[in-house]
């Protein structure tokens, strides 16, 4: 049994927080691109504003120049906004096949390199092709970084802080979103400032890369590899297996600073026992993840509903939505305000999640989203045009709402964002880090990530077209209906995992125990 007095536990968790901080920077960079997209893929930036061209000129796909803007249709804007998520989906597919061989740390390092290269190429690209290539490279980084983060954090954390830290990753994403909104608000309207906005990500990517180099690989992944190697080839015992075990011991000593060597050794032996029990005698294949339908339905269902209730597209197009509400001159600043509300709501959830549980917060958060969507949908029914033309033919800068409805729309969008962060935002990824068995965790989490990013692409891509086809109000009412579906899914299918060890959750969902380590640590 691994236990220690509270002061020692607090001290020993210092390196866990350090590992969390560096690995979670991948989430900050993911959030940053969400925050800046509305200020990059918008009129007056990457997209031409023909009413105020200034020193810019319309460019073609291959045309070279740093004074170019581009005529992009609504559908094209949707694809450009989704390009990094499309790439993230593809790299998540690579993780599905190779994640458990690469390891969490290598995935994160690869993600930081791709973040840096993507930022630089997009910021310095002299034509549309290179700009899009940079966004795609950045998106590949998202896939690797966002697959590594929840698994690495869960595997280095003791049970007492695991839930809070995995949920806190979402707070880091929100910090990135706020940073993106803030940078966009500060530089909005400054000519070709979108290139400077894109370049900021490269600085964070360097910090992430250097930081991850200073932390060890996940001890749970190392003992899993030792168990797999020892099972697959007994001649490796004493060579590669021993190297994995030695590195796992050193990793535990790093993350359990202040804990005695005997306690570290006890934890290591329990981890080895659990890993050997989990891998069994037959080689584990990446396709074995499909043998666990209930966890997959829960995980994939949550990340699907997380996307189709509209939150990602609202964030990607926040600036344009506020323009539609009549806040043409302060749209970027209003978007930053929504991002700040998102951060406060996320921190509140991280603080309270182990008190209230997963299911209640999911139901409360989705209910708040539902009420907010109905309110903002009604508000947008009252849009007016400053010129004597139908509202669907009105220029964005001429659209406005009566003052009262404008306030309702801003407050409702803030409520909607807060509701998401109470429920789907932090809890979906927490639960998929909990419900999958150890022996297929890498592959199963990759499936959930592919579903997540694929739905993100679908929702984000069709958003501009939907806004034109069924009006903003129609879009918001559609998301409201999907919130009702989400509440029914949570009530009927999603289990409560509060207070349970990973082994107890595995028993509840798949009917067997993977080991005893966390039960001992929880005791």
Secondary structure, 3 states (H helix, E strand, C coil): CCCCCHHHHHHHCHHHHHHHHHHHHHHHHHHHHHHHHHHHCCECCCECCCCCCCCCEECCCCCCCCCEEECCCHHHHHHHHHHHHHHHHHHHHHHHHHHHHHCHHHHHHHHHHHHHHHHHHHHHCCCHHHHHHHHHHHHHHHHHHHHHHHHHHHHHCCHHHHHHHHHHHHHHHHHHHHHHHHHHHHHCCCCCHHHHHHHHHHHHHHHHHHHHHCCCCCHHHHHHHHHHHHHHCHHHCCCHHHHHHHHHHHHHHHHCCCCCHHHHHHHHHHHHHHHHHHHCCCCCCHHHHHHCHHHHHHHHHHHHHHHHCCHHHHHHCHHHHHHHCCCCCCHHHHHHHHHHHHHHHHHHHHHHHHHHCHHHHHHHHHHHHHHHHHHHHHHHCCEEECCCCCHHHCCHHHEEECHHHHHHHHHHHHHHHHHHHHCHHHHHHHHHHHHCCHHHHHHHHHHHHHHHHHHHHHHHHHHHHHHHHHHHHHHHHHHHHHHHHHHHHHHHCCCCCCCCCHHHHHHHHHCCCCCCHHHHHHC
